[in-house]
Structure formats: C-alpha cells, structure tokens
Amino acid sequence: MSRGAIATRAGLKDHLTRTMDKIRQYKDLSMTAELDNDLATDTELLKQRYQKFIKASDQVRWTLQSTNATEEQIEQDYSAVAEVEEEMRMVLVLAKNKNDEYKLQLDTDFQDQQIKDELKRDEDRNKCRIAELQKEWSSPDAKDITNITALLTFIRDQVDAAERFSRWKSETSAPLQQVCKYVILFDVQYCLLSRICCQGQIYEIVWRSILLGIGQALGITITSCCSTNYLSLGWYISVMSFFHFSEFVVTSIIRPQNLTSESFLLNHSKAYGIAALVSWIEYWTELWIFPGLKNSYWISGIGLFLCIGGEIVRKTAMLTAFHNFDHLIRTQREEHHQLVTGGIYSLCRHPSYVGWFYWSIGTQIILCNPLCSVAYLIASWKFFNERVFEEEVTLLHFFGKEYVAYQSKVPTGLPFIHGHNIN
C-alpha cells in the first residue's frame, strides 16, 4: 500500500489497526520464545521495538483526533510507525532464521492453545451469564425490580379500588359489610394473580403491596362512603396502611441494599401482632356494646393528629440519618457509619422512636379504645425504654466521648426515658 493511499484519516486508522494486530501476535510469540536461550537477545530487541511502536502509534492517534492536523503531520507520524514496524519485522525474521522449525511448531502450538483458551472462556462466560439471569429473577437482592413493583402495585390498587367504589359516592351511607366483601374479593384476586406471575422475594413484596394498597383504598372508602359511625375505623385503616408502606418506600431510598419484604415491618414481632389483634377486639366489642363511644370525633381527631405528627417526625429522622439509619440495632460499626447530630437530631437523640411512640398511641386514640390506649402507652414506653438503652450501649461503643458529649446536650425525646448514661 502506497503512502499516498493511506495518508488519509480513514486509511491510516485501518492500516494502524491491522498493524497493531500483527504486532500483538509478534509480541505474544516473542514472550513464548523466551524459553529458547538462543532467541533471548532477539526477544529483548523485539520488546524494545514494540515499546517504540506503541509510542509512535499513540502519536498517530493524537494526530487523528486533532481537528487541526495537516496531511503533512499525518504523513510524518505514519512514517515513524512504518519505520518501527519494519524494524520489528526484521528482528522477527532473524529470530525465525535461527530456529525456523522450532518457531513454526511454537506458532502452531500457540494458536491451538489460544483457540482452546478462547472456547473455554466463552463457555465460562455463558455459564456465568445464565447463573446471573437465574439469580436476578428470584434473588432478594433485585432491589430495583422489587422497589418499582411494590410502588406500582400500591398505586394501582388504590386507583383501581377508587374507580370501582365510585358508585357509592352518590349514596349517603353504603353498608360496611358490602364494602368489606367487595375489597376482600379484590385482595384475593390480586394475590392469586401475583402468585402466578411472581416468584421468590418479588412475590413476598407484591402481595404485601397489594394488601396495603387495597387497605388504603378501603380506609378512604369507609371514610367517605360509609356511615359516620365508622369514620374512626376508616382513619385507622388508612393510617396503618400508609405507615407500613411508607416504611418500605423510605428504606428503598436510604438503604436499598437492605431492602426486603421485612422492610414493611408488617411482621415486626409477635407482641406487635398480638397488640393489634387485641385493639381490634376492643374496638368491635365496644362498638357493639357502647356504639356511642366510637362517635367522639374530636377524640379521634386528636389521635389522627398524633399519627400524622409521629409519621412526619419518624420519616424526617430516617431521611436525615439516611444510610446511617437501620431498622435493626447494629452490633458492628460500618465504615460509612457516622454520628448524626444535625437537623431533627439536634432536638432529640432518637426522633424515629419518638415518632413511632406517639404514632402507636395515636392509633388507639383514633379508635377511641380507652383500654388499649393505656395499654399501648405502657407497652410502648417499656419497649422503647429497653430499645434506647440497648442502642445507646452500642453507640457509646462506636463513638465514645463524641456520643457522651451529644448525650449531655440533647435529650432522648421520649418521656422519662434517659437511655444508657455512663455517668
């Protein structure tokens, strides 16, 4: 090929690519040829020429990328590359002349081994890719898929239920039994479909999202369509559904690597489930015996205010702490774990517990449950008293004097709870 034919950008790129491929083969062959002592000198010389060729080719690339490069500059750079290329060929010819038979056998063996290695690498890559696809389908670590699935399911259920219940908007009072029956049918329908379409951790998240989405729609429907006797019940269901789903959503923002179906906190503990069941029994028992007790809307309004305020405080705390927040008490300090003292944490040391504490009491005030309101107050205080103590033991271990100074300036935020004070 003449210089005039390749003294263009496109021609020089093609020629340079072909030359580089050949030079790489020369280099690989020369590395293997080091086994032969007779070729040691020529091998070292070939290495030097290879380094010189790399520098020359880099200059060509720079010239090609330059918009101001002239044809004369391209011609000069190509001449340098061609000169080094010719030197390398001469060295290789000398090496081959010394032991042509050895080199020919070596070249054949090298190519055969190269083909075998390439086939083996392709096979390994295919196996790894299949394993990754299978893992991605059913693994609990597919955070992006589960997060989006849960959010879309929650929104879809609320919109769908709102449309189906629109017929009751023109009525002054829809029977509660009819509403519940209708919603339960939807819940069963969507759960069965999710069981067919989803697997593993995704299914666990989807059916919880369906439950909470339809629960939210049920609460709104009872509030707007049913008798005013059930107003507090509608508020309660809406508050409960929103709290548990928002726990999942906020966790997906601040700690997506820890996101699982447990992030909903629906199965927080056996005590939590028993307490909820007892509150429902009290509500329906008192509604049957003392129906007028559940019509104290101003009391339910106080409870709703506590729930909304507690929800805001807790979610603000989670977002402020961000990746430093976790639903579980950590026993080992992570590299990125820092002591958060700004924002809402400058007002109280445990704002997430403060929000949850008042939220839990507010749920019983919404239902006008006098017995469970007192029981929840006592049980929540005892739970958070122990929880704060255990957590501050680890925080003192993690941060030492820094946390002691923080303790001395900022209270826990919970009534009559002081945490673990080393003094």
Secondary structure, 3 states (H helix, E strand, C coil): CCHHHHCCHHHHHHHHHHHHHHHHHHHHHHHHHHHCHHHHHHHHHHHHHHHHHHHHHHHHHHHHHCCCCCHHHHHHHHHHHHHHHHHHHHHHHHHHHHCHHHHHHHHHHHHHHHHHHHHHHHHHHHHHHHHHHHHHHHCCCCHHHHHHHHHHHHHHHHHHHHHHCHHHHHCCCECHHHHHHHHHHHHHHHHHHHHHHCCHHHHHHHHHHHHHHHHHHHHHHHHHHECHHHHHHHHHHHHHHHHHHHHHHHHHHHCHHHCCHHHHCCCCCHHHHHHHHHHHHHHHHHHHHCHHHHHCHHHHHHHHHHHHHHHHHHHHHHHHHHHHCCCCCCCCCCCCCCCCCCHHHHCCCCHHHHHHHHHHHHHHHHCCCHHHHHHHHHHHHHHHHHHHHHHHHHHHHHHCHHHHHHHHHCCCCCCCCCCCCCC
